[in-house]
Amino acid sequence: MSGRLWGTSAPAKVILLGEHAVVYGQPAASVAIDLRMRCRIRSASISSLNGMPLTAHNYSYVSACLAKHDAGPTAVATDSDFPSGSGLGSSAAVTVALLAALARSKGNWDEETVAREAFEVESEVQGRASPIDTSTCAHGHGILITSERRDHLLWEMSCDTRRWCVHDLKVPNMTLVIGFTGRSAPTGPMVAKVKRYVDHSTFAREVIEDIGQMTLEGVKQMAKGDLESLGRTMTRDHKLLAILGVSSPELDKMVSATLPYSYGAKLTGAGGGGSMIALTDRPEKVMEIIRSKGGKPYTVVTDVPGVKNE
């Protein structure tokens, strides 16, 4: 690595449809957005993240990335356009960007290898994960994950008995407004909470299947550019996620308040806090409402590149 600086960046992501259900092999659709996580690395006397020493018990994603590449002592510096724990894929983005930087310091990287390694890191740290966040941050643009191969396959991934087929998804031009609740919500505990429910409830398993079917409806609506129908599907998805127990009063409040000015709205990511998204053609009004409910709004665009050198 020498003392040279190596820099990369990866985009944030929002899941349009299918979060939590994707962990159980159901379809999910996500898009990369124009908020980015930048990462720079150089060799150092001790490993650190933004000047803080790394130990076995802190900054677990960064530590796992360094271990995967058998990196010597490395100084890692990150700079993000979006907050950690916001439901926008911060752990996936930093993992993807760091793995690409580490590979670049040894020669070069490729998108699929970075996506695979990043999924392995997230699985190790979270205990149970899907490749949707890491694949979206690596590939950019749009991603559809299903259990069966479809057109535009990028790669397949598996973990224990589960298998995912990751596809490029063509996404229409959309304006999304994100509302961050200001309350971080780590992914791992929310995934574990849903697993306990699904393991003990036939009803919860049916909800998971309904979310998967809804995702495929939404993909057809996107292909037609039918944003009104897509918005209604997103709103229905939010109601099912709330039944699974992953919404929160703050998220429900912002979703309800923005619906009169949106095609649809829902939580995005793990839930329990984090962020919601609204599909709208009145972004200024939606941002105003989110602020009035105590949230931090971002207007974002889609169809942005994945991980890249900086």
Secondary structure, DSSP 8 states (H G I E B T S, - for coil): -TT--EEEEEEEEEEEE-TTGGGGT--EEEEEEEEEEEEEEEE-SS-EETTEE--TTSSHHHHHHHHHTT--SEEEEEEESS-TTSSS-HHHHHHHHHHHHHHHHHS---HHHHHHHHHHHHHHHHSS--SHHHHHHHHBSEEEEESS--SSEEEEEEETTEEEEEEE------EEEEEE-S----HHHHHHHHHHHHHH-HHHHHHHHHHHHHHHHHHHHHHHT-HHHHHHHHHHHHHHHHHTT---HHHHHHHHHHGGGSSEEEEESS-SSSEEEEE-S-HHHHHHHHHHTT-EEEEEE---B-SEE-
